[in-house]
């Protein structure tokens, strides 16, 4: 009898690890409930429901024939126009609808942008700790994810001088994520603008992921001044997600902003990997961008309050060092030197019913850290973390 033939798959995919969040969530099945209900701090999901007015418009769109049809490759014009106007308002620049494309979430925006800028054998600078889906995407495309170390003593803000020595002929872009996932760090405007100047000087692109832009700390109302002139069109590509700001992650709606010529090129990629972004949210969001500005600001304030509650909850436990907090995230240094982060995170989940993600999920050199996604739980729950973290033993 003939032996079975093993049909190999693309090694670039096979060699990438499985999605990490489901792996971590499996630990919670062994939590016996001794400290009360599970507190899931593993995933950046909105803690509040969408605004009622938005829900009504989503329902109307979902029930319409138009919502079930194909739309334009780069997104419905009404949303592109409304989003471009909002960007122009926020950043004080002149951004047109043609400078935007709507994608099926920000991960899709990142994937399409990386396909546009690099090919197998090229390199992209990713600040570490990095968002694991960014690294996974590059690995599957055969693009080197070259670490740009971000240090706790610098608030996990990348430094231009560190980046410059890493740039060679293979590097096609630098990625910045601010507010950052996983650390929560908010990059100062002068740092972002210095990176744009570096990229302009070296002839590469700056890709800035601003998924959490609408959750900046109080008093910070504009992340940077990149869009105030025209120079950005040669250098800058911005990514965004409507998921967190409007509490609609299941509707998978993101955006790319770049010069219109680049958007035309990205459209080729989008036509192959999504054809068009989901239509339902696209119909509702033009209204929401203008009408829900106060609602979004209230959510921003609430998330900032939760960050403060989290800090206060860990103040009595100096052995757990909160090294960075911002937007949806906190980055902790755990008190068990030499112990892998995954061991600490698993023990915290199984023994105390608190699910965080180990720093090892976010790139090299992160074994001393855990990431906490605090935005999806209320202040009362966050305040209860003191007892759960206290005297954890390994």
Backbone torsions as a table, in degrees:
resi	resn	phi	psi	omega
1	UNK	NA	134.9	-177.5
2	UNK	-66.8	142.7	178.8
3	UNK	-76.8	153.5	178.9
4	UNK	-65.4	142.6	178.8
5	UNK	-98.8	129.1	177.9
6	UNK	-89.1	119.7	-180.0
7	UNK	-95.6	109.2	-176.7
8	UNK	-70.9	152.8	172.5
9	UNK	-106.9	174.7	179.5
10	UNK	-55.6	118.0	-177.3
11	UNK	-64.5	-26.1	178.6
12	UNK	-64.8	-28.6	175.6
13	UNK	-86.0	-46.3	-176.8
14	UNK	-60.1	-31.9	-176.3
15	UNK	-82.4	-7.6	176.9
16	UNK	-84.1	136.6	179.6
17	UNK	-65.2	162.3	178.2
18	UNK	-67.1	157.5	176.7
19	UNK	-52.6	128.6	-169.2
20	UNK	-76.0	-29.6	-175.3
21	UNK	-64.3	-46.3	176.2
22	UNK	-59.3	-35.0	177.3
23	UNK	-60.5	-46.1	-179.8
24	UNK	-68.2	-38.9	-178.9
25	UNK	-62.6	-25.7	178.8
26	UNK	-64.8	-25.9	179.5
27	UNK	-62.2	-30.9	-173.3
28	UNK	-67.8	-16.5	178.4
29	UNK	-65.3	-18.3	-179.6
30	UNK	-98.0	4.2	177.4
31	UNK	-81.0	125.2	-173.7
32	UNK	-89.1	-4.9	175.4
33	UNK	90.8	14.5	-174.7
34	UNK	-61.5	-30.0	-176.8
35	UNK	-105.1	13.7	-179.6
36	UNK	102.9	-169.9	-176.8
37	UNK	-59.0	150.5	176.3
38	UNK	-58.5	137.8	172.7
39	UNK	-109.7	109.5	-174.7
40	UNK	-95.3	105.4	179.9
41	UNK	-114.7	33.0	-172.3
42	UNK	-95.8	-27.8	-170.1
43	UNK	-128.1	141.8	-179.2
44	UNK	-81.6	87.6	177.7
45	UNK	-122.3	144.6	179.4
46	UNK	-61.2	137.6	-179.9
47	UNK	-86.1	-10.2	-179.4
48	UNK	-114.6	156.3	175.9
49	UNK	-74.3	159.2	173.9
50	UNK	-60.9	156.3	175.6
51	UNK	-57.7	142.9	-176.7
52	UNK	-58.5	-40.0	179.0
53	UNK	-62.9	-35.9	177.0
54	UNK	-70.2	-41.0	177.8
55	UNK	-58.7	-41.6	-179.8
56	UNK	-63.8	-40.8	179.3
57	UNK	-71.4	-34.7	174.6
58	UNK	-62.9	-42.4	179.8
59	UNK	-64.1	-41.9	179.2
60	UNK	-63.6	-42.9	179.3
61	UNK	-65.3	-41.8	-180.0
62	UNK	-64.2	-28.7	-179.3
63	UNK	-89.6	4.0	-178.5
64	UNK	-98.4	154.3	176.5
65	UNK	-65.4	-36.7	-178.6
66	UNK	-63.0	-35.2	-179.8
67	UNK	-66.1	-16.5	-178.8
68	UNK	-99.1	-0.3	-175.8
69	UNK	-100.0	162.5	170.8
70	UNK	-61.0	150.8	173.6
71	UNK	-124.0	-175.6	178.5
72	UNK	-60.5	146.8	-176.4
73	UNK	-55.9	-46.2	-175.3
74	UNK	-90.2	9.1	176.1
75	UNK	110.3	157.8	179.3
76	UNK	-63.7	138.3	-173.9
77	UNK	-62.0	-37.9	-177.3
78	UNK	-60.9	-40.3	179.1
79	UNK	-72.0	-42.9	178.9
80	UNK	-60.3	-40.0	-179.4
81	UNK	-67.9	-45.0	-179.3
82	UNK	-66.4	-39.5	-179.4
83	UNK	-68.9	-41.7	178.0
84	UNK	-62.2	-39.2	178.1
85	UNK	-65.5	-38.9	178.4
86	UNK	-65.9	-42.2	176.6
87	UNK	-61.5	-42.9	179.5
88	UNK	-62.6	-38.9	178.8
89	UNK	-65.6	-46.1	-175.8
90	UNK	-67.2	-45.8	-170.2
91	UNK	-98.4	-6.4	179.3
92	UNK	70.0	29.9	-179.7
93	UNK	-116.0	-172.5	178.5
94	UNK	-118.4	92.0	-178.7
95	UNK	-112.9	130.0	-176.9
96	UNK	-103.8	162.3	177.5
97	UNK	-56.5	-36.7	-179.4
98	UNK	-66.2	-15.1	178.4
99	UNK	-87.6	6.8	-177.4
100	UNK	-127.8	154.0	170.8
101	UNK	-139.9	140.4	179.4
102	UNK	-95.1	134.5	-176.2
103	UNK	-125.4	165.5	177.6
104	UNK	-80.1	69.2	-178.7
105	UNK	91.5	164.9	-177.4
106	UNK	-73.9	-27.8	174.6
107	UNK	-60.5	-39.3	176.4
108	UNK	-65.4	-39.5	177.9
109	UNK	-60.0	-43.5	179.5
110	UNK	-65.2	-46.6	-177.3
111	UNK	-60.1	-46.7	-179.7
112	UNK	-64.4	-38.9	-179.8
113	UNK	-66.4	-40.3	178.1
114	UNK	-66.2	-38.7	175.6
115	UNK	-61.9	-35.6	179.9
116	UNK	-68.2	-40.3	-169.0
117	UNK	-91.8	-27.9	-170.5
118	UNK	-138.5	158.5	174.6
119	UNK	-130.0	175.4	-176.1
120	UNK	-54.0	129.4	-178.6
121	UNK	99.1	-17.0	175.4
122	UNK	-79.6	177.6	-177.8
123	UNK	-136.1	149.9	174.7
124	UNK	-127.4	134.5	175.2
125	UNK	-81.9	123.5	176.1
126	UNK	-117.2	123.0	174.4
127	UNK	-61.3	135.3	176.1
128	UNK	-110.4	139.7	4.2
129	UNK	-66.3	144.6	-175.3
130	UNK	-114.3	162.3	174.0
131	UNK	-72.5	121.3	-168.1
132	UNK	-62.6	-30.6	178.1
133	UNK	-67.4	-29.6	174.1
134	UNK	-62.7	-49.2	-179.3
135	UNK	-64.3	-41.9	179.1
136	UNK	-61.6	-42.6	-180.0
137	UNK	-61.7	-45.9	180.0
138	UNK	-63.2	-42.0	179.2
139	UNK	-60.0	-42.3	-178.3
140	UNK	-69.9	-24.8	176.7
141	UNK	-87.4	-3.1	-178.2
142	UNK	75.0	21.5	179.6
143	UNK	-101.9	133.3	-179.9
144	UNK	-70.0	125.1	170.6
145	UNK	-88.6	98.0	-174.7
146	UNK	-89.8	117.6	-174.3
147	UNK	-67.7	133.1	169.8
148	UNK	-110.3	99.5	-172.2
149	UNK	-63.0	135.4	173.8
150	UNK	-118.0	126.5	-168.2
151	UNK	-103.4	144.6	178.9
152	UNK	-56.2	-38.9	-177.4
153	UNK	-66.9	-17.4	175.2
154	UNK	-102.2	16.3	-179.4
155	UNK	68.3	23.3	-177.8
156	UNK	60.9	26.8	175.1
157	UNK	-94.2	126.5	-179.9
158	UNK	-67.2	152.9	-178.8
159	UNK	-111.7	135.1	-177.5
160	UNK	-59.2	-41.9	-177.6
161	UNK	-64.6	-31.7	176.2
162	UNK	-68.9	-37.5	-179.4
163	UNK	-69.4	-40.0	-173.0
164	UNK	-61.9	-37.1	-178.1
165	UNK	-74.3	-12.1	179.1
166	UNK	-92.7	-10.0	-175.9
167	UNK	-83.2	125.3	172.1
168	UNK	-134.9	-166.9	-176.0
169	UNK	-65.6	-17.4	179.7
170	UNK	-82.6	-24.5	-172.0
171	UNK	-77.2	125.1	-178.3
172	UNK	-107.8	-17.3	-177.7
173	UNK	-164.8	159.0	168.6
174	UNK	-114.1	133.1	176.3
175	UNK	-102.0	131.3	169.6
176	UNK	-118.6	142.3	176.7
177	UNK	-126.6	113.2	-176.7
178	UNK	-149.0	131.0	-11.8
179	UNK	-53.0	147.2	-165.4
180	UNK	-86.0	142.9	164.0
181	UNK	-114.2	112.1	29.0
182	UNK	-106.8	-8.1	-166.4
183	UNK	-84.4	-21.7	-172.5
184	UNK	82.1	-3.4	-177.2
185	UNK	-60.9	137.8	175.6
186	UNK	-105.2	118.0	-176.9
187	UNK	-77.0	129.9	177.3
188	UNK	-60.8	149.7	-177.8
189	UNK	-57.2	-40.1	-177.0
190	UNK	-66.6	-29.7	176.7
191	UNK	-70.4	-46.1	178.4
192	UNK	-58.8	-45.3	-178.1
193	UNK	-67.9	-32.3	175.8
194	UNK	-68.2	-36.6	175.9
195	UNK	-65.8	-38.4	177.3
196	UNK	-62.7	-40.1	177.9
197	UNK	-65.8	-41.2	176.9
198	UNK	-59.8	-46.3	-179.2
199	UNK	-64.6	-39.4	178.2
200	UNK	-62.4	-42.4	-178.1
201	UNK	-69.1	-35.2	-177.0
202	UNK	-94.0	-0.6	176.0
203	UNK	72.2	35.3	176.8
204	UNK	-127.3	174.4	-177.5
205	UNK	-98.2	150.7	168.0
206	UNK	-105.4	118.5	176.4
207	UNK	-106.4	115.4	-175.9
208	UNK	-114.5	114.8	-179.3
209	UNK	-91.1	113.3	-178.7
210	UNK	-116.0	43.0	178.7
211	UNK	-51.3	-38.8	-174.0
212	UNK	-103.8	24.9	-177.3
213	UNK	-58.4	-32.9	-175.9
214	UNK	-82.4	10.7	178.7
215	UNK	-126.6	32.2	177.1
216	UNK	-62.8	155.6	178.0
217	UNK	-60.3	157.7	177.0
218	UNK	-55.9	136.9	178.8
219	UNK	90.9	-12.2	177.3
220	UNK	-108.3	105.2	-173.0
221	UNK	-112.0	-5.1	173.5
222	UNK	-144.4	126.4	-172.6
223	UNK	-71.0	-32.1	-173.9
224	UNK	-167.6	174.7	179.5
225	UNK	-114.7	26.8	-174.3
226	UNK	-61.0	-32.6	-170.5
227	UNK	-93.3	6.7	-175.1
228	UNK	-75.0	-23.2	177.4
229	UNK	-113.1	-154.7	177.5
230	UNK	-111.2	-8.8	-176.2
231	UNK	-61.3	-28.0	-177.5
232	UNK	-58.2	-27.8	-174.5
233	UNK	-63.9	-22.9	179.6
234	UNK	-90.2	-9.3	-166.7
235	UNK	-135.2	-36.2	-164.8
236	UNK	-103.2	135.4	169.2
237	UNK	-127.9	124.0	-178.2
238	UNK	-108.8	141.3	177.5
239	UNK	-116.7	149.6	-176.6
240	UNK	-151.7	156.9	175.6
241	UNK	-129.4	133.8	172.6
242	UNK	-83.2	-9.1	-171.1
243	UNK	-60.2	-50.7	-174.5
244	UNK	-76.3	-43.2	-174.4
245	UNK	-66.2	-31.2	-177.8
246	UNK	-112.9	4.8	177.7
247	UNK	58.8	44.3	-178.8
248	UNK	-131.3	49.9	-176.2
249	UNK	-60.6	-29.8	-179.8
250	UNK	-70.5	-13.6	179.6
251	UNK	-89.4	-3.2	171.0
252	UNK	46.1	73.7	-179.7
253	UNK	-132.9	116.4	178.0
254	UNK	-131.2	-173.8	-178.0
255	UNK	-155.0	150.5	170.6
256	UNK	-117.0	135.9	173.4
257	UNK	-121.0	125.4	179.8
258	UNK	-160.3	171.6	174.8
259	UNK	-54.8	144.6	-175.0
260	UNK	-54.3	-33.6	178.1
261	UNK	-63.7	-39.0	176.3
262	UNK	-70.0	-37.2	178.0
263	UNK	-60.7	-37.0	177.1
264	UNK	-62.1	-36.8	178.3
265	UNK	-73.2	-40.3	177.6
266	UNK	-61.9	-32.7	179.9
267	UNK	-58.9	-32.9	177.3
268	UNK	-61.1	-42.0	-179.5
269	UNK	-69.6	-46.1	-178.6
270	UNK	-61.0	-35.5	179.0
271	UNK	-61.8	-28.8	-178.2
272	UNK	-89.5	-30.6	-173.7
273	UNK	-107.1	-11.8	175.9
274	UNK	-144.0	-16.7	-174.4
275	UNK	64.9	-57.2	171.1
276	UNK	-155.7	155.6	175.6
277	UNK	-71.5	157.9	177.8
278	UNK	-51.0	138.2	-170.3
279	UNK	-84.9	-27.9	-170.7
280	UNK	-59.8	-53.1	-179.4
281	UNK	-67.7	-32.1	179.9
282	UNK	-60.1	-31.8	179.8
283	UNK	-74.7	-29.4	-174.7
284	UNK	-91.1	-29.2	-171.5
285	UNK	-68.1	-33.0	177.8
286	UNK	-56.1	-39.8	175.0
287	UNK	-65.1	-44.5	-173.3
288	UNK	-66.1	-35.0	-177.3
289	UNK	-56.6	-43.2	179.3
290	UNK	-85.9	-45.2	-169.7
291	UNK	-74.4	-27.3	-172.9
292	UNK	-104.7	21.5	-179.0
293	UNK	-60.7	-43.6	178.6
294	UNK	-67.4	-37.9	178.1
295	UNK	-62.8	-43.0	178.0
296	UNK	-64.2	-39.5	179.8
297	UNK	-65.3	-37.1	176.5
298	UNK	-65.0	-39.7	176.9
299	UNK	-64.5	-40.3	177.1
300	UNK	-58.8	-45.1	179.7
301	UNK	-62.7	-41.4	179.9
302	UNK	-64.6	-41.1	179.0
303	UNK	-65.7	-39.6	175.7
304	UNK	-61.9	-38.1	176.7
305	UNK	-64.1	-40.0	179.8
306	UNK	-64.7	-37.0	176.9
307	UNK	-60.8	-41.6	179.4
308	UNK	-66.4	-39.1	178.1
309	UNK	-64.3	-40.9	178.6
310	UNK	-61.6	-46.3	178.4
311	UNK	-57.3	-44.9	-178.0
312	UNK	-64.5	-36.8	-179.5
313	UNK	-62.7	-31.6	-178.0
314	UNK	-96.7	-4.4	178.9
315	UNK	-56.8	-39.3	179.4
316	UNK	-71.5	-3.4	-175.8
317	UNK	-121.7	73.0	-174.7
318	UNK	-63.4	-17.4	178.2
319	UNK	-67.6	-23.5	173.7
320	UNK	-96.1	106.4	-175.4
321	UNK	-91.5	117.6	174.7
322	UNK	-82.8	99.3	-172.9
323	UNK	-86.5	-19.4	179.2
324	UNK	-161.0	140.6	176.2
325	UNK	-141.8	137.7	174.8
326	UNK	178.9	150.8	-179.4
327	UNK	49.9	-116.8	-175.0
328	UNK	-91.9	-7.0	-162.1
329	UNK	-129.7	154.2	165.7
330	UNK	-130.2	148.6	180.0
331	UNK	-120.7	118.8	-174.1
332	UNK	-107.4	143.4	167.0
333	UNK	-98.5	118.6	-176.2
334	UNK	-79.8	160.6	-172.4
335	UNK	-94.8	30.9	-177.0
336	UNK	-126.0	76.4	-177.4
337	UNK	-54.5	136.0	178.7
338	UNK	83.4	-8.0	178.9
339	UNK	-92.8	127.6	179.8
340	UNK	-57.2	142.9	-178.2
341	UNK	-58.5	-35.4	-178.7
342	UNK	-65.6	-35.4	177.5
343	UNK	-63.6	-43.6	-179.7
344	UNK	-65.5	-46.9	-178.5
345	UNK	-63.5	-39.8	179.8
346	UNK	-66.4	-42.0	178.7
347	UNK	-64.5	-40.1	178.3
348	UNK	-62.0	-38.7	179.1
349	UNK	-70.8	-46.4	-173.7
350	UNK	-75.0	-41.3	-175.1
351	UNK	-89.0	-33.7	-172.6
352	UNK	-117.1	-5.9	177.7
353	UNK	69.9	31.5	176.3
354	UNK	-122.0	116.7	-177.6
355	UNK	-101.5	110.1	171.4
356	UNK	-116.4	172.3	177.4
357	UNK	-105.6	139.0	178.2
358	UNK	-70.4	146.0	179.0
359	UNK	-59.4	-26.0	-179.7
360	UNK	-61.9	-19.5	175.5
361	UNK	-70.5	-14.5	-169.6
362	UNK	-113.6	23.5	172.6
363	UNK	113.8	178.9	-175.7
364	UNK	-69.5	149.2	174.5
365	UNK	76.4	22.4	-174.8
366	UNK	-115.5	19.1	-175.2
367	UNK	-67.0	-16.4	-179.7
368	UNK	-88.6	2.2	-168.6
369	UNK	-124.0	158.4	169.7
370	UNK	-128.9	146.7	172.8
371	UNK	-103.3	132.7	178.2
372	UNK	-114.3	123.4	175.0
373	UNK	-103.7	98.1	-168.7
374	UNK	-95.3	-4.6	-170.0
375	UNK	-71.9	-20.2	-173.2
376	UNK	-93.6	6.6	176.8
377	UNK	-127.9	155.1	-175.8
378	UNK	-77.1	167.7	-177.2
379	UNK	-62.1	-38.0	-179.4
380	UNK	-62.4	-40.9	177.8
381	UNK	-65.9	-43.2	179.2
382	UNK	-62.0	-37.8	179.8
383	UNK	-63.5	-25.6	-178.3
384	UNK	-79.0	-3.8	-176.4
385	UNK	-69.1	-22.4	-178.5
386	UNK	-53.6	-51.3	-177.4
387	UNK	-67.3	-30.7	-177.0
388	UNK	-75.7	-35.6	179.0
389	UNK	-80.2	-25.6	-173.5
390	UNK	-62.5	130.3	172.3
391	UNK	59.7	27.5	171.5
392	UNK	-61.4	133.8	-179.6
393	UNK	-114.1	146.8	179.2
394	UNK	-115.3	NA	NA
